[in-house]
Amino acid sequence: MLATAYQRMAGTSAVFLSTDYEGASPVERDGMVWSAKELHLSQLTEVRNPKPPMQTVLALEGLEEYDMPVNGDVRKVDSLNASFVYFELTHAWIQII
């Protein structure tokens, strides 16, 4: 399930965390909030491809160098205890809640 609003994670260019995330907030300080509509999430496929977990969100962006993600790939990020789906249209990882 996807949330209705997201903030970009600090230190990343394309990892979005739900504004409903209840852990310590690693989002950009005073950052913008994107709606699901602005991120075009209605176009995200329902197909999910589970992949091995990652330690940090920064590792998600590093995948493009050696294991290019495809639309619908899902990775759990252990440091946040949250899962993210890759959305090819926006070239972004978006938290699943």
MINU-629731 format. One record per residue (C-alpha): residue number from 1; z, y, x. Coordinates in steps of 0.2 Angstrom, whole numbers, always signed. Layout:
N
[NUM, [Z, Y, X]],
...
//
This chain:
97
[1, [+0, +0, +0]],
[2, [-4, +18, +6]],
[3, [+6, +33, +4]],
[4, [+0, +50, -4]],
[5, [+4, +61, +11]],
[6, [+4, +59, +30]],
[7, [+8, +68, +46]],
[8, [+0, +65, +63]],
[9, [+11, +57, +76]],
[10, [+16, +68, +91]],
[11, [+6, +64, +106]],
[12, [-8, +56, +97]],
[13, [-25, +62, +90]],
[14, [-27, +49, +76]],
[15, [-11, +40, +71]],
[16, [-4, +45, +54]],
[17, [+13, +41, +48]],
[18, [+18, +42, +30]],
[19, [+29, +57, +25]],
[20, [+40, +45, +17]],
[21, [+44, +36, +33]],
[22, [+63, +35, +34]],
[23, [+66, +32, +53]],
[24, [+67, +45, +66]],
[25, [+53, +57, +64]],
[26, [+40, +56, +78]],
[27, [+28, +67, +70]],
[28, [+21, +83, +76]],
[29, [+35, +97, +74]],
[30, [+30, +109, +61]],
[31, [+13, +99, +59]],
[32, [+1, +99, +45]],
[33, [+2, +87, +30]],
[34, [-13, +77, +25]],
[35, [-15, +70, +8]],
[36, [-23, +53, +5]],
[37, [-38, +62, -3]],
[38, [-40, +73, +13]],
[39, [-40, +57, +23]],
[40, [-53, +48, +11]],
[41, [-41, +34, +9]],
[42, [-49, +29, -8]],
[43, [-63, +23, +3]],
[44, [-53, +11, +14]],
[45, [-57, -7, +11]],
[46, [-44, -19, +4]],
[47, [-49, -32, +18]],
[48, [-35, -33, +31]],
[49, [-37, -41, +47]],
[50, [-20, -45, +55]],
[51, [-19, -42, +74]],
[52, [-5, -45, +86]],
[53, [+9, -32, +86]],
[54, [+9, -17, +98]],
[55, [+25, -9, +106]],
[56, [+21, +9, +103]],
[57, [+9, +20, +93]],
[58, [+1, +26, +110]],
[59, [-5, +8, +113]],
[60, [-14, +9, +96]],
[61, [-26, +23, +103]],
[62, [-28, +13, +120]],
[63, [-36, -1, +111]],
[64, [-52, +8, +110]],
[65, [-54, +5, +129]],
[66, [-52, -14, +128]],
[67, [-51, -21, +111]],
[68, [-61, -9, +99]],
[69, [-53, -9, +82]],
[70, [-63, -12, +66]],
[71, [-61, -6, +49]],
[72, [-46, -15, +41]],
[73, [-37, -21, +57]],
[74, [-18, -21, +54]],
[75, [-6, -19, +69]],
[76, [+13, -18, +67]],
[77, [+21, -6, +79]],
[78, [+38, -13, +85]],
[79, [+46, +3, +91]],
[80, [+44, +10, +73]],
[81, [+45, -6, +63]],
[82, [+30, +0, +54]],
[83, [+12, -7, +51]],
[84, [-4, +3, +53]],
[85, [-22, +0, +47]],
[86, [-37, +6, +56]],
[87, [-49, +16, +45]],
[88, [-66, +17, +53]],
[89, [-72, +32, +43]],
[90, [-59, +44, +50]],
[91, [-56, +34, +67]],
[92, [-38, +34, +63]],
[93, [-23, +22, +62]],
[94, [-14, +25, +45]],
[95, [+3, +18, +41]],
[96, [+5, +5, +27]],
[97, [+20, +6, +17]],
//
